[in-house]
Amino acid sequence: MSDPEHGVSLNAIYQARRRIAGQVVRTPLVRSPALSRRFEAEILLKLETCQPTGAFKLRGATNMIAALIERHGRESLAAGVTTASTGNHGRAVAYAAARLGVPAVICLSRLVPQNKVAAIEALGAEVRRVGRSQDEAFSEVERLVGEQGMTPIPPFDDPWIAAGQGTIGLELMEEEPELDRVIVGLSGGGLLGGIGAAVKAIRPATRVTGVSLSQGAAMSASLQAGRPVEVEEVESLADSLGGGIGRGNRCTLALVREVMDDHLQVSEAAIARAMVDILEHEKLLVEGAAAVGLAALAEHGLDVRGQTIALILSGNGVSLATFDQARRLAGR
């Protein structure tokens, strides 16, 4: 069988797992007694918070860099890799590049706090600070690619990136082959698309549910329009679910359209309550994007009684100040 148009086949995901072995953690899948009682279901938590960089992004970044080395040789990356990201993707590229022996430059605006800069530098990457916006940081990436021959590592819209994230789906199905539903945060589509591609290939009956913000849900708007559309970004506790899908999206829009069964949007209050609940009951401090699965279950009153449900706790990149904001919004 040939690869699908978007390039994320089950074989591609198995190849990704081979490449990232030894570089990325096979994360725990744990049952939540408290949530299982609350929803009268088996609620399982996939702890991507246990990755060395604290988030799932390490899978895709590692797979892409390793695939480029495998296909074109290490010398093809002698000039290095580059990206623009203030959060989980930037840390993932920095970490993966260092482990695979490739130079990395992470482009950030001058407005990015010094603690985030230091965290990326500690992983071995060079930080290039330019301008006063993320757009200017992306322009620097384009300059480094065009003038210095560096290789860009996109945050989501690439088959290798999505296949790397899809290794989560393999792990889910190996541990819970009768899984009824997986609930995944949805932004650019790399995480949901990759997981969905693996899950649907192995067990088509498993439902794949995407969760977006109540405002600024670019992927949802793009699916409705049948093409990439831009939406106004809004501030959110789940800030990593903001942003667009790229006007030239070539992979994840088609992938999400193929594998997602249903889509829910959640309010800031629901995200806040879910973040606090996860800390109180699971003793896990997670970012807003990691809590949206629980937020959707609670806010939409999904009837999952008797089912086995997996929630993807995608990352732990949250400051105490942001968590305090969530606690106040949740009324705790």
C-alpha positions, 0 to 999 in steps of 0.5 A: 500500500502506498503512503497516503497523500499526507505522508503519515502511514502506519509504516511511517510511524513504525519507522519513526519509533525505530529512529527515536528509540533510545532518544525519547521516553516511552511514557507511562499510561496510568489509570486515574482512580479519581477520574475513573470514579467521577466519570464511571469509566476507565480514565487513562492518562498518557504522561508525555510530561515525563519526556526529558523536555517535559512535552511530546514535541521531542518525538517529532523533532527527534524523528525529523532530524534522525530521518534527515541524517538517515536519508541524506547523511550527517554532512547534509546537516553540517550547517545545522537546524533551526526553528522559531519557538518560545516553548516546547518545540524550541526545547525539543529541537535543541535537545534532539539536535544535541543528542544527534550531534547536529548544531541548532539555532533557535530564533526568538524575539527580544521579548522572550523572558530570559529564563526561557532563553536560558532553558534552551541554551542549557540544552546546547543550542544557540539562541538568536534573538531578533526583533520584537515579535515572533514574526521577526523570529520566523524571518530570521529562520528564513534568512538562516535557511536561505543564506547559511543553508540551515535546515528548518524543523517545523513545529507540526506541518511535516510528515516526519513530525506528525509520524514522530508524534504518532508513536504515542498512538502505537504505545496506546494501542499496545497497552490498551488494544480495546481503547474506546476513545482518545481525547487530544488537544488540537492546534496545528494538528501534528499531535492529533493527526499522528496519534489518530493515524496510528490508532485508526490504522490499528483499531478503526473503531476507536474514536479520536476526539480533538479539543480546541480553544473556544476562540481562535481555533484555527484548525476547526475553522480551516476544516469548516472552510476546506482550506487553511484560514487565519483566525485572531489569536487570543490569550489563553491558559492553553497558549500552545493551542493558539496560532494558525496552521500555516497558509501553505499547510501541506500535511496536517489539515488533510491528516486531521480531516481523515482521522478525527471523529469529533471536535469540541471547544472548551472555555478558559474556566473549564481549562482552569478547573481541569488544571487544578483538578489534575494537580489536586487528584493526580499530583501533576502540574500540567500546562493548559493544553495538557488539561483540555481533554479533562476540560472537554469531558467535564464541560460537555458532559460526555457520557463515557460510562463503561468506556476506556478513555485515554487523555493525552497530558501533553506537557508540563510547561506552565509557570507557577504564575500561570497556574495561580491564574488558573487557580483563581479562575477556577475559584480554588 
